[in-house]
Every structure is written in C-alpha cells, then in structure tokens.
C-alpha cells in the first residue's frame, strides 16, 4: 500500500508522495480539474503534464514518470 500526503489550501488540494518534494510528481485538484505536475530531477520549475478524469488515473500515470 502506498501512502500520499494531502494538502488543502483554500480551494486547491495537492496530493504528493512526501511532505516535501524537490523532484518528482504531484497532483493538484481545483474544482473538478485534476492536473498532474512534475518537478524535474535536480529541481527547477514544475511543469504541467496533463489533466485526468480521476485521481486514481493521475496517480497511476505519475508512476510512469522518471
């Protein structure tokens, strides 16, 4: 079983694998929009991968990122 951190900030929900991430994926949910983002290895600005119809689909796709 995998564990994820959920952060609620106003109308935005962020789902990520650790409390703090320097690189890797995270998911933002705003309203009905579920968007996967990735922070490049060695840091840098996060960039949008794409939107997903469900949180589970976004999580599964995030596992394919390197």
C-alpha positions as CSV (number, residue, x, y, z in Angstrom):
1,X,0.0,0.0,0.0
2,X,1.3,3.4,-0.9
3,X,0.8,6.5,1.2
4,X,0.2,10.0,-0.1
5,X,0.2,13.4,1.6
6,X,-2.9,15.6,1.0
7,X,-2.6,19.3,1.5
8,X,-5.7,21.5,1.4
9,X,-5.0,25.2,0.7
10,X,-8.3,27.1,0.1
11,X,-9.9,25.7,-3.0
12,X,-6.8,23.7,-4.0
13,X,-5.9,20.2,-2.9
14,X,-2.4,18.9,-3.5
15,X,-1.6,15.2,-3.4
16,X,2.0,14.1,-3.3
17,X,4.1,11.1,-2.0
18,X,6.1,13.1,0.6
19,X,5.6,16.2,2.8
20,X,8.3,18.0,0.7
21,X,9.4,17.1,-2.8
22,X,12.4,18.5,-4.7
23,X,11.7,16.5,-7.8
24,X,9.0,14.1,-8.9
25,X,5.3,14.3,-9.5
26,X,2.4,15.9,-7.6
27,X,-1.3,16.3,-8.3
28,X,-3.4,19.4,-7.9
29,X,-7.2,19.3,-7.7
30,X,-9.0,22.6,-8.2
31,X,-12.8,22.2,-8.5
32,X,-13.3,19.3,-10.9
33,X,-9.9,19.7,-12.6
34,X,-7.3,17.1,-11.7
35,X,-3.8,18.0,-13.0
36,X,-0.5,16.1,-12.8
37,X,2.7,18.2,-12.5
38,X,6.3,17.1,-12.4
39,X,9.3,18.8,-10.9
40,X,12.4,17.9,-13.0
41,X,15.3,15.9,-11.4
42,X,17.7,18.2,-9.6
43,X,15.0,20.8,-9.0
44,X,13.5,23.5,-11.2
45,X,10.1,24.8,-12.0
46,X,7.2,22.4,-12.0
47,X,5.5,21.8,-15.3
48,X,2.1,20.6,-16.2
49,X,1.9,17.0,-17.6
50,X,-1.9,16.9,-18.3
51,X,-5.4,16.8,-16.8
52,X,-7.0,13.5,-15.8
53,X,-10.6,12.4,-15.3
54,X,-9.9,10.8,-12.0
55,X,-7.4,11.0,-9.1
56,X,-6.6,7.3,-9.5
57,X,-5.7,7.7,-13.1
58,X,-3.4,10.6,-12.3
59,X,-1.7,8.6,-9.6
60,X,-1.2,5.6,-11.9
61,X,0.2,7.8,-14.7
62,X,2.6,9.6,-12.2
63,X,4.2,6.2,-11.5
64,X,5.3,6.0,-15.2
65,X,7.4,9.3,-14.9
66,X,11.1,9.1,-14.3
